[in-house]
Amino acid sequence: MGSRRRIESSNYTNPCLTMHQPWASLLVYGIKRIEGRSWPAPIRGRLWIHAAGKVPEPETIKAMEDFYREIYAMNGVTDLKFPEHYPVSRLLGCVDVVGCVTCEELVSWEAIPASVRLEGQTAFCWLCEQPQIYEAAVRGLSSVKAPQPVKFPLPDPRDPFSLKPGSLASRSNCSSLSQEEKSPSLVAAIAGARAAATQFSKNNTFQPPTGDNIEDNEKPASSTIRHSGSS
């Protein structure tokens, strides 16, 4: 626990998260709003997203795209436009991490759309807004027109860390989405997304950070958070 407390109190400069595809592109394109981790978000604010070097399998891409089609359809969004390509080994863009809640808090949070609540598949859920794509040709960021932009309501807008695990527990009196509310196609899509994610799971335990790196090999969609410039 001591190492995790040190992480949360660290000061990051241009933090960058390396993620496997297709999760990385889905995040910077604004389709993915929740980044799942086994540990709480150590930062608030801009988080750069870098694609790892592994080329995604077509089956993995299909499973994740099917998952998002199904959950967005719950809120009437049926015209999702997915990335044409899922590039690897490059900087993709950035998002703003505005908070972090537990999976239990997310799935029972009625103030946000049902599709977002269904994205909670891990112990901790990083809440991501303001996706932007990095355009190498012009060496700048371009705002993304997300299919269903979400503004996560902060318990205390003056405190950027007020939306953290446990902050919603006393406020939430609602129940999570029941199995009866999920169509067979949605249940199948969720199972497919979970199966796609497990291909990257490792049994390594959390290692305390050394230098500027924070490593977390437990979760499927990432390998590191590291300091990175905005080049």
C-alpha positions in Angstrom: 0.0 0.0 0.0 2.9 2.3 0.6 4.0 2.2 -3.0 0.5 3.1 -4.2 0.3 6.1 -1.8 3.5 7.3 -3.3 2.1 7.0 -6.8 -1.0 9.0 -5.9 1.0 11.9 -4.5 3.5 12.0 -7.3 3.6 15.0 -9.7 3.4 13.9 -13.3 4.5 16.0 -16.3 2.9 15.0 -19.6 2.0 11.4 -18.5 1.6 8.9 -21.3 -0.3 5.6 -21.1 0.8 2.8 -23.5 -2.2 0.7 -24.5 -2.9 -2.2 -26.8 -5.0 -1.8 -29.9 -7.9 -1.5 -30.5 -8.5 -0.1 -27.0 -6.1 2.8 -27.6 -7.8 4.2 -30.7 -11.2 3.6 -29.3 -10.3 5.8 -26.4 -8.8 8.8 -28.4 -11.7 8.6 -30.8 -14.2 9.2 -28.0 -15.9 5.8 -28.4 -14.4 4.4 -25.2 -15.1 6.6 -22.2 -13.9 4.4 -19.4 -10.3 3.1 -19.0 -10.3 0.1 -16.7 -7.5 -0.6 -14.3 -6.7 -2.8 -11.3 -5.5 0.3 -9.5 -6.9 3.9 -9.0 -6.0 6.7 -11.4 -2.9 8.5 -10.0 -3.5 11.6 -12.1 -6.1 14.2 -13.1 -5.9 16.1 -16.3 -4.4 15.4 -19.7 -3.2 11.8 -20.4 -1.4 11.1 -23.6 -2.2 7.7 -25.3 0.4 5.7 -27.1 -0.3 2.5 -29.1 1.7 -0.5 -28.2 3.6 -2.5 -30.9 1.3 -5.6 -31.0 -0.9 -5.7 -34.2 -4.5 -6.5 -33.1 -6.1 -9.6 -34.4 -9.2 -9.0 -36.6 -11.3 -11.1 -34.2 -10.3 -8.8 -31.3 -11.2 -5.7 -33.3 -14.6 -7.2 -34.3 -15.3 -8.2 -30.6 -14.7 -4.7 -29.3 -16.6 -3.0 -32.1 -19.5 -5.3 -31.6 -19.4 -4.5 -27.9 -19.6 -0.8 -28.5 -22.3 -1.1 -31.1 -24.5 -2.9 -28.6 -24.0 -0.7 -25.6 -24.4 2.5 -27.6 -27.6 1.1 -29.1 -29.0 1.1 -25.6 -29.0 4.9 -25.7 -30.3 5.1 -29.3 -26.9 5.7 -30.9 -26.7 3.5 -34.0 -24.4 5.3 -36.4 -21.0 4.7 -34.7 -18.0 5.4 -36.9 -15.0 3.4 -35.9 -11.4 4.1 -36.8 -10.5 3.0 -40.3 -7.1 1.8 -39.0 -5.6 0.8 -35.7 -2.0 1.9 -35.9 0.7 0.6 -33.6 3.9 1.9 -32.0 2.9 5.6 -32.2 1.4 8.4 -30.3 -2.3 8.6 -30.9 -3.6 11.6 -29.0 -4.9 12.3 -25.5 -7.8 12.4 -23.1 -8.6 14.2 -19.9 -8.9 12.0 -16.8 -11.5 13.8 -14.7 -11.9 11.1 -12.0 -11.8 7.5 -10.9 -14.5 5.4 -9.3 -15.0 1.7 -8.5 -16.8 -0.6 -10.8 -19.6 -0.9 -8.3 -20.0 2.9 -8.2 -20.0 3.2 -12.0 -22.6 0.6 -12.8 -25.1 2.2 -10.3 -24.5 5.8 -11.3 -27.8 6.9 -12.8 -26.5 10.4 -13.6 -24.6 9.0 -16.6 -25.9 7.0 -19.7 -26.4 3.3 -19.4 -23.9 2.6 -22.1 -21.1 4.2 -20.0 -22.2 2.3 -17.0 -21.8 -1.0 -18.9 -18.2 -0.1 -19.8 -17.2 -0.8 -16.2 -15.6 -4.2 -16.4 -12.6 -3.8 -14.0 -12.0 -2.9 -10.3 -11.3 0.8 -11.0 -12.7 2.9 -13.8 -10.9 6.0 -15.0 -13.3 8.6 -16.3 -12.1 10.1 -19.6 -13.4 13.2 -21.4 -12.2 15.6 -24.1 -10.6 13.0 -26.6 -8.2 14.5 -29.1 -6.3 12.9 -31.9 -2.7 13.8 -32.6 -2.2 14.8 -36.2 1.5 14.1 -37.0 1.2 16.0 -40.3 0.5 19.2 -38.6 2.1 18.3 -35.3 -1.0 19.2 -33.3 -4.1 18.0 -31.7 -7.6 17.8 -33.3 -10.7 17.6 -31.3 -12.9 14.6 -31.8 -16.6 14.6 -32.4 -17.5 11.7 -30.1 -20.7 9.7 -30.8 -22.1 10.4 -27.3 -20.0 12.9 -25.3 -20.2 12.5 -21.6 -19.6 15.1 -18.9 -19.0 13.3 -15.6 -20.6 15.3 -12.8 -18.1 16.1 -10.1 -19.3 15.9 -6.4 -17.2 19.0 -5.8 -16.3 21.0 -8.9 -13.7 22.9 -6.9 -11.8 19.8 -6.0 -10.4 17.8 -9.0 -9.8 14.8 -6.8 -13.3 14.7 -5.3 -14.4 12.1 -7.9 -12.4 9.2 -6.6 -13.2 5.7 -5.4 -15.7 5.9 -2.6 -16.9 9.4 -3.3 -20.2 8.2 -4.8 -20.9 5.4 -2.4 -23.1 7.4 0.0 -24.9 9.2 -2.9 -25.9 6.2 -4.9 -29.2 4.6 -4.0 -29.8 3.0 -7.4 -29.2 -0.5 -8.5 -27.0 -1.7 -11.4 -28.4 -2.8 -14.7 -30.1 -6.1 -14.2 -29.6 -9.1 -16.4 -33.2 -8.8 -17.5 -32.4 -5.4 -19.1 -29.7 -6.9 -21.2 -30.7 -8.3 -24.6 -29.1 -11.6 -25.7 -27.0 -9.8 -28.3 -25.7 -7.4 -25.6 -24.8 -10.2 -23.3 -22.9 -11.9 -26.1 -21.1 -8.7 -26.9 -20.0 -8.2 -23.3 -18.8 -11.8 -23.2 -16.8 -11.2 -26.4 -15.3 -8.0 -25.2 -14.2 -9.7 -21.9 -12.7 -12.6 -23.9 -10.8 -10.2 -26.1 -9.3 -8.4 -23.2 -8.1 -11.6 -21.4 -5.7 -12.4 -24.2 -3.4 -9.7 -22.7 -3.8 -10.6 -19.1 -0.7 -11.5 -17.1 -0.3 -12.9 -13.6 2.5 -10.4 -12.7 1.9 -8.6 -9.5 2.1 -4.8 -9.1 5.6 -3.4 -9.0 6.5 -0.1 -7.3 7.6 2.6 -9.8 11.3 3.2 -10.5 12.3 6.6 -11.8 9.7 8.0 -14.1 7.9 4.8 -15.0 4.9 3.2 -13.4 4.3 -0.4 -14.6 1.1 -2.3 -14.3 1.1 -5.7 -16.1 -2.1 -6.9 -14.6 -4.5 -5.3 -16.9 -5.1 -6.2 -20.6 -5.2 -2.8 -22.2 -2.0 -1.2 -21.1 1.6 -1.7 -20.1 2.9 1.5 -18.7 2.3 5.0 -17.6 5.4 7.0 -18.3 6.5 10.6 -18.6 6.4 11.6 -22.3 6.8 14.8 -24.3 4.0 16.0 -26.6 6.0 15.5 -29.8 
